[in-house]
Amino acid sequence: METKELYREILNEHNINPSHKQNMNEPTFCLEGVNPSCGDQITLQMKLGDDGKIIDASFTGSGCAVSQASVDMMADVVIGKTKEEALELADIFDRMIKGTVSQEELEQLDEAAALQDVSHMPSRVKCAMLGWRTMKEMLGLPLDSK
Protein backbone atom coordinates (compact mmCIF):
# COMPACT_ATOMS: atom_id res chain seq x y z
CA MET A 1 0.00 0.00 0.00
CA GLU A 2 1.32 3.42 -0.93
CA THR A 3 2.24 5.74 1.96
CA LYS A 4 -0.28 8.42 0.98
CA GLU A 5 -3.06 5.84 0.75
CA LEU A 6 -2.13 4.45 4.18
CA TYR A 7 -2.08 8.01 5.56
CA ARG A 8 -5.58 8.61 4.23
CA GLU A 9 -6.86 5.29 5.56
CA ILE A 10 -5.52 5.86 9.10
CA LEU A 11 -6.70 9.48 9.12
CA ASN A 12 -10.18 8.52 7.89
CA GLU A 13 -10.53 5.72 10.43
CA HIS A 14 -9.66 8.00 13.36
CA ASN A 15 -11.90 10.77 12.02
CA ILE A 16 -14.95 8.62 11.24
CA ASN A 17 -14.64 6.20 14.18
CA PRO A 18 -12.72 8.01 16.92
CA SER A 19 -12.06 5.86 19.98
CA HIS A 20 -11.75 8.76 22.40
CA LYS A 21 -14.38 11.30 21.31
CA GLN A 22 -16.59 11.48 24.40
CA ASN A 23 -17.03 13.39 27.61
CA MET A 24 -15.16 12.11 30.66
CA ASN A 25 -16.47 11.93 34.22
CA GLU A 26 -14.22 13.65 36.75
CA PRO A 27 -11.11 14.30 34.65
CA THR A 28 -7.89 15.28 36.40
CA PHE A 29 -7.19 17.81 33.63
CA CYS A 30 -9.49 19.59 31.20
CA LEU A 31 -8.59 22.33 28.73
CA GLU A 32 -10.12 23.84 25.62
CA GLY A 33 -7.94 24.22 22.57
CA VAL A 34 -8.80 26.40 19.57
CA ASN A 35 -7.25 26.87 16.17
CA PRO A 36 -8.39 30.41 15.34
CA SER A 37 -7.14 30.24 11.75
CA CYS A 38 -9.75 27.63 10.78
CA GLY A 39 -12.16 27.35 13.70
CA ASP A 40 -11.21 23.85 14.92
CA GLN A 41 -11.90 23.51 18.64
CA ILE A 42 -11.54 20.70 21.14
CA THR A 43 -11.97 20.17 24.84
CA LEU A 44 -9.29 17.74 25.93
CA GLN A 45 -9.70 15.72 29.13
CA MET A 46 -7.26 13.39 30.87
CA LYS A 47 -7.40 11.34 34.02
CA LEU A 48 -4.27 10.47 36.00
CA GLY A 49 -4.02 7.37 38.15
CA ASP A 50 -2.46 7.23 41.61
CA ASP A 51 0.79 6.11 39.98
CA GLY A 52 0.94 9.34 37.94
CA LYS A 53 0.15 7.63 34.64
CA ILE A 54 -2.55 8.78 32.24
CA ILE A 55 -5.31 6.20 32.62
CA ASP A 56 -7.79 7.82 30.24
CA ALA A 57 -7.91 10.56 27.63
CA SER A 58 -10.86 11.91 25.69
CA PHE A 59 -12.00 14.92 23.71
CA THR A 60 -15.08 16.64 22.42
CA GLY A 61 -15.36 19.35 19.83
CA SER A 62 -15.40 19.86 16.11
CA GLY A 63 -13.04 20.55 13.29
CA CYS A 64 -11.50 19.18 10.15
CA ALA A 65 -10.56 15.53 9.67
CA VAL A 66 -6.89 16.24 10.42
CA SER A 67 -7.51 17.93 13.78
CA GLN A 68 -10.03 15.35 14.97
CA ALA A 69 -7.99 12.33 13.84
CA SER A 70 -4.77 13.76 15.28
CA VAL A 71 -6.20 14.27 18.77
CA ASP A 72 -7.72 10.77 18.69
CA MET A 73 -4.34 9.25 17.72
CA MET A 74 -2.67 11.33 20.43
CA ALA A 75 -5.03 9.92 23.06
CA ASP A 76 -4.16 6.38 21.90
CA VAL A 77 -0.45 6.98 22.28
CA VAL A 78 -0.43 8.79 25.66
CA ILE A 79 -2.72 6.47 27.65
CA GLY A 80 -0.50 4.47 29.98
CA LYS A 81 2.24 7.11 29.94
CA THR A 82 3.32 9.53 32.67
CA LYS A 83 2.84 13.27 32.16
CA GLU A 84 6.55 13.57 31.39
CA GLU A 85 6.42 10.76 28.81
CA ALA A 86 3.33 12.33 27.20
CA LEU A 87 5.09 15.69 26.99
CA GLU A 88 8.12 14.01 25.39
CA LEU A 89 5.82 12.39 22.81
CA ALA A 90 4.34 15.83 22.09
CA ASP A 91 7.87 17.13 21.53
CA ILE A 92 8.59 14.24 19.15
CA PHE A 93 5.35 14.98 17.26
CA ASP A 94 6.32 18.65 16.98
CA ARG A 95 9.76 17.71 15.65
CA MET A 96 8.15 15.25 13.22
CA ILE A 97 6.08 18.07 11.76
CA LYS A 98 9.24 20.20 11.51
CA GLY A 99 11.12 17.33 9.85
CA THR A 100 13.77 16.94 12.55
CA VAL A 101 12.83 13.59 14.09
CA SER A 102 14.76 10.30 13.99
CA GLN A 103 13.21 7.05 12.75
CA GLU A 104 13.47 5.62 16.28
CA GLU A 105 11.54 8.58 17.72
CA LEU A 106 8.98 8.37 14.92
CA GLU A 107 8.17 4.78 15.88
CA GLN A 108 7.20 5.95 19.39
CA LEU A 109 4.29 7.89 17.86
CA ASP A 110 2.63 4.72 16.57
CA GLU A 111 -0.24 5.62 14.18
CA ALA A 112 0.26 9.36 14.81
CA ALA A 113 3.39 9.00 12.67
CA ALA A 114 1.00 8.72 9.71
CA LEU A 115 0.60 12.50 9.99
CA GLN A 116 4.24 13.05 9.02
CA ASP A 117 3.25 14.24 5.53
CA VAL A 118 1.23 17.09 7.05
CA SER A 119 4.53 18.96 7.24
CA HIS A 120 4.22 19.40 3.45
CA MET A 121 0.76 20.97 3.84
CA PRO A 122 1.29 24.25 5.72
CA SER A 123 -2.45 24.94 6.01
CA ARG A 124 -2.88 21.65 7.93
CA VAL A 125 0.02 21.92 10.38
CA LYS A 126 -1.97 23.86 12.99
CA CYS A 127 -4.84 21.39 12.59
CA ALA A 128 -2.56 18.42 13.30
CA MET A 129 -0.90 20.23 16.21
CA LEU A 130 -4.12 21.33 17.99
CA GLY A 131 -4.54 18.33 20.32
CA TRP A 132 -0.81 18.02 21.01
CA ARG A 133 -0.44 21.75 21.75
CA THR A 134 -3.49 21.64 24.03
CA MET A 135 -2.08 18.63 25.88
CA LYS A 136 1.28 20.35 26.39
CA GLU A 137 -0.44 23.41 27.83
CA MET A 138 -2.82 21.34 29.95
CA LEU A 139 -0.19 19.05 31.49
CA GLY A 140 1.86 22.09 32.42
CA LEU A 141 -0.95 23.33 34.68
CA PRO A 142 -0.99 22.67 38.43
CA LEU A 143 -3.51 19.99 39.48
CA ASP A 144 -5.77 22.46 41.26
CA SER A 145 -6.48 24.51 38.08
CA LYS A 146 -8.78 21.99 36.36
Protein Blocks (a to p, Z undefined) as FASTA:
>chain_A
ZZklmmmmmmmmmmmmccklccdehifbdcddddfknopacdddddddfkopafbdcded
dddfklmmmmmmmmmmmgopafklmmmmmmmmmmmmnopacfklmmmnmmmlmmmmmmmm
mklmmmmmmmmmmmmmmmmpcfklZZ
